[in-house]
Amino acid sequence: MRASARMLTAGAAAALLLGCVSGPAASKGADGKRVLVFSKTAGFRHDSIPEGIAAVRELGTEGGFAVDATEDAGAFTARNLARYDAVVFLSTTGDVLDGPQQSAFEKYIKKGGGYVGIHAAADTEYDWAFYGGLAGAYFQSHPAIQPATVNVEDRAHPATSELPQAWDRTDEWYNYRSDPRDRAHILASLDESSYTGGTMNGDHPIAWCQEYQGGRAFYTGGGHTKESYAEPAFRHHLLGGIRYAIGAAQADCRPENGYRPLFDGTADSLAAWKQAGPGSFSLSDDGTLTSSGGLGMLWYAGSAFRSYSLKLDWKVAGDDNSGVFVGFPASDDPWSAVDNGYEVQIDATDAPDRTTGAVYSFQSADLGKRDRALNPPGEWNTYEIRVEGERLRVWLNGVKVNDFTNTDPVRSLRDGHVGIQNHGADDQVSFRDVRIKELPTKSPAQGASPGD
């Protein structure tokens, strides 16, 4: 009996040292956000877990959210989980939650909770289908720790926006049992030619995000080594993923397939673009186009488009003005786009029908949805502008904020070019990764599809 008592006392002390969360929560972070780091293991145990916990605590101080850490699965109750904006599964392995704990976590996610999976979080709960869908993919195997090149596919998400397009780093690179690309939004993938031991036939996602059954999920395959948690770039990657999961930053995490680049960050990809009117755009080494001067427009002269989904990433420095033009005829006069096409506006402070998400001077965005979806100046946003027939819909960071139908007999969205505006000398707006997916053309009688 005494031995058992000593064991219980030691266990309780260890739980307290790890930040046991069975008691009342401490005060929240500066913006009221709180994160739980869970690192219980029932299989292989990574010796980098202490470094990972310390890093997330430091990132919490930097990012304005509070952090608790535990290996006590008893923390997974409805009452306790409700205190957290996200739960970080830090290199968990094996079966770490029992049935009631799993049920509590499922309900937490379905009520809008956040999930962050780091490295061996994919080596966890193989018999729990909900968790497998949330994590996005299960671990299969890995080669030896070695350098590899990570191709950053999404350069607007807060987890990847500050990373180079080709990110060279050393880690233990997981192969997964399935490719999550069709069900999750891929942020970064491995170049399998840059290392040995990749088994995913050249399409090897390594970081992704998704909205899952009401909640937000982010996963990264990095983080095996202790050194990972001291790398500034990897720490930024983690911070951005956590900020997305807790709702402190917005992003389009819908699956994205079938797009081709119109501008991919290289000078070569600008060959089909033309500047109309005064001003210009400058291309930086990191593949960003930034406007200067105006009033002009950079437009894609390579072809016109009839039915399509146009996506692009944009960022303002402050109270800046720009827009994306669609549905206008080829012309070196930027006013032709104004008179014959439509502009999806980028501007925070004008009238409702002339602010971000509006079809300029024709229809305001849904301002409530727009405001909740919008990232502030200095952070990247993503537009999807979908044109089908005379219908024009706008998504901001994955949220539909406008649904407009052209009824002007002088204008038509059925055939036209696309372009980005350089508004004036005081307006500096940046763009990245302009891509398009052409959609089946519908007859006027069919109209646009009603779905999203």
Stockholm file with secondary structure:
# STOCKHOLM 1.0

chainA/1-452         MRASARMLTAGAAAALLLGCVSGPAASKGADGKRVLVFSKTAGFRHDSIPEGIAAVRELGTEGGFAVDATEDAGAFTARNLARYDAVVFLSTTGDVLDGPQQSAFEKYIKKGGGYVGIHAAADTEYDWAFYGGLAGAYFQSHPAIQPATVNVEDRAHPATSELPQAWDRTDEWYNYRSDPRDRAHILASLDESSYTGGTMNGDHPIAWCQEYQGGRAFYTGGGHTKESYAEPAFRHHLLGGIRYAIGAAQADCRPENGYRPLFDGTADSLAAWKQAGPGSFSLSDDGTLTSSGGLGMLWYAGSAFRSYSLKLDWKVAGDDNSGVFVGFPASDDPWSAVDNGYEVQIDATDAPDRTTGAVYSFQSADLGKRDRALNPPGEWNTYEIRVEGERLRVWLNGVKVNDFTNTDPVRSLRDGHVGIQNHGADDQVSFRDVRIKELPTKSPAQGASPGD
#=GR chainA/1-452 SS CHHHHHHHHHHHHHHHHHTCCSSCCCCCCTTSEEEEEECCBSSCCCTTHHHHHHHHHHHHHHHTEEEEEECCGGGCSHHHHTTCSEEEEESCBBCCCCHHHHHHHHHHHHTTCEEEEEGGGGGBCTTCHHHHHHHCSCEEECCCSEEEEEEECCSSSTTTTTSCSEEEEEECCCEESSCGGGTSEEEEEECGGGSSCCCSTTCCEEEEEEEETTEEEEEESCCCSGGGGGCHHHHHHHHHHHHHHTTSSCCCCSCCCSCEEEECSSSGGGTTEEEESSCEEEECTTSCEEEESCSEEEEECSCCBSSEEEEEEEEESSSCCEEEEEEECSCSCHHHHHHHSEEEEECSSSCGGGSTTSBTTTBCCCHHHHHHHCCCTTSCEEEEEEEETTEEEEEETTEEEEEEECCCTTCCSSSBEEEEEECCTTCCEEEEEEEEEECCCCCTTTCCCSCC
#=GC SS_cons         CHHHHHHHHHHHHHHHHHTCCSSCCCCCCTTSEEEEEECCBSSCCCTTHHHHHHHHHHHHHHHTEEEEEECCGGGCSHHHHTTCSEEEEESCBBCCCCHHHHHHHHHHHHTTCEEEEEGGGGGBCTTCHHHHHHHCSCEEECCCSEEEEEEECCSSSTTTTTSCSEEEEEECCCEESSCGGGTSEEEEEECGGGSSCCCSTTCCEEEEEEEETTEEEEEESCCCSGGGGGCHHHHHHHHHHHHHHTTSSCCCCSCCCSCEEEECSSSGGGTTEEEESSCEEEECTTSCEEEESCSEEEEECSCCBSSEEEEEEEEESSSCCEEEEEEECSCSCHHHHHHHSEEEEECSSSCGGGSTTSBTTTBCCCHHHHHHHCCCTTSCEEEEEEEETTEEEEEETTEEEEEEECCCTTCCSSSBEEEEEECCTTCCEEEEEEEEEECCCCCTTTCCCSCC
//
